Amino acid sequence: MSAFLSGSYFLPITSQGSYIALFPIAGPLAGGPFPPGDPTPRAVRKSYFDKVCPHPKLLDRAAVKAKLPKDSTALDLLAAWVREMDEAQARCVEIDERIFDI
């Protein structure tokens, strides 16, 4: 095992030498506050989104995926979504469902 993986923040998950990181999670990711002055955009409630964006541009997941070859990678899919968002030219967009199959 390399020196990088020898710390207490890694846990072996297979006999083949795979590891999972066990970093402590804190801050907004864990429900904590953002630091003062942090410019990160916040997520909003659906009711607020509907109020400020009553007519968002609806993007169709199936239509975006249909433009990609069957053997496309996650990076290809992400690039396709970036293009789709750029082409939408809309202040507010809504995606009909999640973009990645997990």
C-alpha positions in Angstrom: 0.0 0.0 0.0 1.3 3.4 -0.9 2.1 6.0 1.8 -0.8 8.1 0.6 -3.2 5.3 1.4 -1.7 4.3 4.7 -3.6 7.0 6.7 -6.6 6.3 8.8 -8.9 8.0 6.3 -8.9 5.0 4.0 -10.7 1.7 4.4 -9.9 -1.4 2.3 -13.1 -2.6 0.5 -11.7 -5.6 -1.5 -8.9 -8.1 -1.3 -7.6 -6.6 -4.6 -6.4 -3.4 -3.0 -9.3 -1.1 -3.6 -9.9 1.6 -1.0 -12.7 4.0 -0.1 -12.0 7.5 1.4 -13.5 8.2 4.8 -13.0 11.9 5.0 -14.9 13.8 7.6 -17.8 15.7 6.1 -18.7 19.1 7.5 -20.2 22.5 6.4 -23.0 23.0 3.9 -22.6 19.4 2.5 -23.5 18.1 6.0 -26.3 20.7 6.6 -24.1 23.3 8.2 -23.9 27.0 7.3 -22.0 28.5 4.4 -19.0 30.6 5.4 -19.7 34.4 5.7 -19.5 36.0 2.2 -19.5 32.8 0.3 -20.8 33.5 -3.2 -21.9 29.8 -3.9 -25.4 29.7 -5.4 -27.9 28.1 -3.0 -30.5 25.5 -3.8 -34.0 26.7 -3.3 -37.4 25.1 -2.5 -39.6 24.1 -5.4 -42.3 26.7 -4.3 -39.7 29.5 -4.5 -38.4 28.3 -7.9 -41.9 28.2 -9.3 -42.5 31.8 -8.0 -39.3 33.3 -9.5 -39.3 31.1 -12.6 -43.0 30.5 -13.6 -42.1 29.4 -17.1 -38.7 27.6 -17.1 -37.3 26.1 -20.2 -37.9 22.3 -19.9 -35.0 20.1 -21.1 -35.7 16.6 -22.0 -33.2 14.0 -20.7 -34.2 11.4 -23.4 -33.6 13.9 -26.2 -30.1 14.8 -25.0 -29.2 11.1 -24.5 -30.5 10.3 -28.0 -27.9 12.6 -29.5 -25.1 10.5 -28.0 -23.6 7.2 -29.3 -24.3 4.1 -27.2 -20.7 3.8 -26.0 -20.5 7.4 -24.8 -18.8 8.1 -21.4 -20.1 10.1 -18.4 -17.8 12.9 -19.7 -19.5 12.8 -23.1 -22.9 13.0 -21.3 -21.8 15.9 -19.2 -20.5 17.8 -22.2 -23.8 17.2 -24.0 -25.6 18.8 -21.1 -23.3 21.8 -21.1 -24.0 22.3 -24.8 -27.8 21.9 -24.2 -27.7 24.4 -21.4 -25.7 26.9 -23.5 -28.1 26.5 -26.4 -31.2 26.9 -24.2 -30.4 30.6 -23.7 -32.9 30.7 -20.8 -32.7 32.3 -17.4 -34.3 29.3 -15.8 -34.1 25.7 -16.9 -35.7 22.5 -15.5 -34.7 19.0 -16.4 -37.5 16.4 -16.6 -35.5 13.8 -14.5 -32.0 13.0 -13.3 -29.3 13.1 -16.0 -27.2 10.1 -14.8 -28.3 6.6 -14.4 -26.9 5.2 -11.2 
